[in-house]
Each structure stands twice: as structure tokens, then as C-alpha cells.
């Protein structure tokens, strides 16, 4: 790689409005996981977000590609014949669904006091797009690499990363890489994930008192709303504060409140 002499801080500042315009365009796509449909295995939203980012990468002059209508990539450096392996930058364009607890429009880019707000600004559209933009600025300076650099755009991270086996069925994994996901500038390792389902029988008749437990539950966040519906028509509603599941200390989780009430039932 040639020595880097460009003033990238000044270069980025000169192109900041261009970056924000692209980020605004990507944020406007509500890329929440949805029902599988034609050429969109994880729903229309994630597929539209992928097409939007690949169009930006094409405009920047990168080599691009798409696998299974759910994973895309943009690449810079020597081609595959010169560099069989590649350095990977892995991120995702899907986002967690929104509720009516936003202070700003979730699918718009809002800037207040030098802070950016919008669903995906931090996880993961903003960091991923900033990495693409950084590679673009390197490209404009005609800085060359000895290895290929490939930015990979996934669309199913929030629901289990079912897109990655599809990608790996056609492409090799990178020899090294990083993930610009939330804890920017780099996440080099993450805690493990334990996915367990428990089924516990209730045999003393108390289960007949509960008709349903309802709420918006997902593996990616701790819930802020739930209802316990009893057979006698009583509905108990619980409110709290939602937070990502990797930061439970930020939440006011409603499930312990629900369990505390349910534990007062017979049995």
C-alpha cells in the first residue's frame, strides 16, 4: 500500500454533506424484517435498503455484487485473480422495528446539537455507510491496496443472520476483518449468544387462570410493554423502557414485573 498522505479529516469535511445525503436516503427505507416475498427473502424493506446502498456504491465506482437477494458487497483493490483472498468489513442494513416512543421521526435523519437521530444511525446503517464513504475517499486519492477490501452488506442481523450462510455458500469468508457496528470505530469480538427455549408444565390448575401473555417480544431487545390477560377478564398492563439486549442495564424490563404479578396466582 502506498503511504497515505492525504488530509482525510479535511477531505471528509469537504464531502460531509454528500455523506449525510446518502445516509438520509438509506435511513428513509424502513428495513425491518418482514415476510418472505418474491426476490426478497427477509421482506421488502431489507431488500430495498440493499438496493439503495448498492446503487450508492455503483455511483462511487466500486465493483459490486449481490447474493441471494439478501447480501451485497462493494469492493476496492486488485481483482480476484490478483488477490484471491480479501479483507472484509461486515455490517447490516436491517433494523429493529419502531414503536410510538420516538422524539424524532425514526426513518428520517435529524441533526440536533451535532448529534444525529434516526433508526439505524448507530446500528448499523450509519457506521456501515461511513465505512463505505471512507473507502470512497481513499479511492478518490488513488491510494492502492495489495489486498482486496470488501464491504459486505447483510440484511438479517437483527433476526439471526440467516443471510450469512447464503453468502458463504457462494463466496469464501474473509481472511480477516472487522465490524463497524455500534461500538465504533471497531468491534473485534462480541460476547457469546445463548439461545434457549424452556417449556415447563403447570399441573396444579393455575394455568387456567392465564388466558394470554401479550407484548412485542424479540431477542434483540428487552421489552417495554406487556399484558397479562386472565381468564376472569382482568387485563394487567406493564410499561417500562426498552433497551438493546446487549445493554440490559439501560432497560426497565417489564417481564420481571409481569412474573411478580403472575407469581401471586394460585400455584
MOHU-V553618 format. One record per run of one state. SS is the DSSP state (helix for helix, strand for strand, loop for the rest). FROM is the first residue (numbers start at 0). LEN is the number of residues. Records with the same first field share a line. If there is no record, write none. Layout:
SS=FROM-LEN / FROM-LEN
This chain:
loop=0-7 / 27-4 / 32-4 / 37-2 / 40-3 / 59-3 / 67-3 / 76-9 / 92-2 / 95-14 / 112-2 / 117-7 / 140-7 / 154-2 / 159-2 / 168-7 / 179-7 / 187-18 / 215-2 / 218-2 / 222-2 / 230-4 / 239-1 / 241-1 / 250-1 / 252-2 / 262-5
helix=7-20 / 43-16 / 124-16 / 156-3 / 161-7 / 205-4 / 244-6 / 254-8
strand=31-1 / 36-1 / 39-1 / 62-5 / 70-6 / 85-7 / 94-1 / 109-3 / 114-3 / 147-7 / 175-4 / 186-1 / 209-6 / 217-1 / 220-2 / 224-6 / 234-5 / 240-1 / 242-2 / 251-1
